[in-house]
Amino acid sequence: MKNIRYFIAWLVLLALSPSIFASQNTRAPNTDIPPSAELTYTVKAEYNGLSLGGNSFIQWKADKQKYSLQNEARISLFGKILDADSNGRITAEGLVPEKYVEKRLRKEQTTTLFNYTDHTVTFRENRKASLREITQDRASIVWQLAFIASADPERLVPGSTLTFQVAGRSKIEPWTFHVVNTGDISTPMGKTKAIQFSRNGKKGQKMNVWLAPDHNWYPVQILFDEPGGLQLLQTIKKITPL
């Protein structure tokens, strides 16, 4: 049970949120910002034959200068397993996080601060890393993908890649997403056209994100696979404009 609590909390965090700045080839000048909305998802988890369900929520607010993200996830048996907030600026290159606050199940709250004047990221216990380029946090990364996709959808051909720098709990590392394909997915809202992005992380961890061009490039489905036998699927259930 301890392992499943850890993995579910970690995966939901990455899915809703999981920090990456788009590298030079992923800049998005003059893009439209996805309009403010609250997104509701169904959550289905499988772990060594055990099925769990729940719901997750993202409240996205943005204008031409700034954004805010509020994430919450609940899973049966465990209740609320995640509260995560990201706040920052919006520029021609996309989201520029300034503060990220995360509270996970049975974990202490952590705060990550991005200082582009001193060029540092400050993690928990005052750990620091050099900030040499725009870096996403684990809540903003999916929305940075949406920002890039909205700016230049024609580049999203199968086989193309997008690479970002992402701030985790104690360090910054690059994440690369591959464009897989475009097709329809089934959701509680009906069939939805979506472009699939895939990332193969360390130790066999995999992440897939589906962005919907007909729904302002919102993330309509997110799937995580763990080598230990855990699969977590989040599928859009409702979009409420704000």
N, C-alpha and C positions, 0 to 999 in steps of 0.2 A: 504493500500500500504506500510505503514511503516513496518508492521509485515512481509509481504512477502519479502521485501528487506532484512530484518534482517535474516530471516530463510534461504533464498536462499544463501546469502553470507556465513552464518555459515555452512550450509550443504555442499556446494561446497568445502569450505575450508577443512572440515573434510574428504570429499571423496577423494580429491586430495592429500591431504596431510596427515586430522584430523589428548600424548607422552608417550610412553610405552617402558620400557625395558623388554625384555624377562626375565622372572624369571628363577630360576635355572633349571627348567625342560624344558626350551625352548632355550637352548644354541645351537649354530650352528657351531661347529668347522669344519674347512676344507671344507666349502661350496664353491660352485661356485658363483661368484658375477654376477647378471644379467647384461648383457653387456649394454653399453651406448646406449641410444636411445631417440628419441622424440616420444611421444605417443599423438595421437589426439583422442578426444572423442566427440560424440554427447551428448547433454544435453537435457533431457526432464523433465519438472517440472509440477506438478499439485497442485493447491492450491484452494480449495473450488470452483472447477469447472473452474478455469482459467488455461489455458494451455500456457506454455512458453517453448521456445526452445533456444538452443545456442550451443556453442562449448567450450571445455576446452582442455588444453595442459599441458603436463608434459615433461620437458627435464631432463633426468636422465644421469649423467656422473659419472663413477666410475672406479677406478683401484684398485690395491691390498692394497693401503694405505689410500685413501680418496675418498669422494663422494661429489657431489653437485646436488641439486634438484631445478628446477625453475618451478613454477606453475603459470598458468594464466587461468582465466575463464571469459567468456562473456555470458550474457543472454539477449535475446530480451527485449526491453523496457528500460533496465537499463545499457547496455553496459558492460564494464569491472567491475566485482564485486570482483575480487581477484587477487592480486600479492603476491606470497609467495616464499621465498627462504630458503633452508636448506643446511648447509654445515657442514662437519665433517670428522671424521676418520672412517676407517673400520678395525675391529679386528676380531679375531676368534669368537667373540660373536655377530658380526653383526655391524650395524650402531651405531656410537657414535657421536651424534650431538654436535656441538660446538657453532653454532650460527643459530638462526632462525629469519627471518624478515618477517613480515606480514603486508600487506596493504589491508584492506577490504573496500567495498563500504561505503562512507561517514563516515569512521572511521579513526582515526589517525594511522599512521604507528607505529607498536610496534616491539621491538627487545627482544628476549629471549637469554640469554647467559648461557652456561653450563661450569662450572669450576670444573674439577675433581681434581684439586690440593687443592682448598679450600673447595671442596665438597658442592657447592652451585649452585642453579639456580637463576638467576636474571631476574625478569619480569619487566613489565612497572612500571614506578614511583619508580624504585629501590626496588621493593618488592622482597624478597628472600625466598627460600625454601631449605631445606636440601637435598643434592644429595647423597644418600646412595648406589645407584646402577645405572647402565646404564639406562638412561631415554630417550625415544624418544620425538621428537616434532610432531606437527600435520601434517607435510609434510612427515616425515620419517617413520611413523608407518606402512603404507601399504607396504613399501619397506622392512621393517624389517620382516613383515609377509612373503614376497617373499623370503627373505634370509633364514628364518627358513624352509620354504617349500622346497626350493632347496636342503638344507642340508640333510633333512631326510624325504622324501616324504612318506615313508612307515608308518610313525606314524600318517598320516593324515586320520585316519579312522573316520567314522561318530560317533559323541559323544565325541571325544577327544577335549581338550581345550588348548588354548595358552593364557597366562596372561602376560601383560606388564605394566610398569609404563609409564604414558604419562603426559607431561607438557602441560597444557592449557594456558590460558591468565594470570592466577594468582596463580595456584596451580598445584600440581602433584596428580594424582589419578590412581588407577589400572583399566585397561581395560581387559576384558576376551572375547576371541573369541571362539565360538564353531564351530567345523567342522560339516557341515550339510550333504553334499553329493557331489558326482562327477557326472557330466552329461554334455550334450551339451547345449550351449546357442547360440542364433541367434544374429549375429552382422553384420554390414555393410561389414565386411571382410569374411562373411560366418559363418557356424556353427563352433563353437570352443569348445573343451573339457575344462572344468574348474572345479575347486574345490571351493565350496561355504563355506565361513566363515560368521558367524552371531554373532552380539553383540547386547544385550539388555541393553541400558544405562539407566540413571536416567530419571524419569518422562515419561516413555514410549517411549523414543527415541530409534530407531532401526537402525542398520547399517549392510549391507550385502556386502561382497567383494568376487569377483570371480577371482581366479588366474589361469592362463593357463599354464599347464606344457609343452605343445608343443610350447609355445611362451616365453621361458625363465622365466616362472613364472611371467610374467608381469600382473598387474591388468587389466583385460579386461572388467570388469563391476563392478559398485558400486551403491548401492541403499540405500537411506535413507527414513525412514518413521517418520513423526512427529505426535504426538497425536492430534495436532490442525488441521490436514487435509492436510498437505503438504507431497508430495512424490517427490523425486528427483532421477532420474535415469541417470547414465553416462555409455555409452557403447562405446567400442573401435571402432574407424573408420579407423585408420591408424597407423602403426608402422614403423618408419624410423630409421634404424641403424645410429649411429654417430661414 
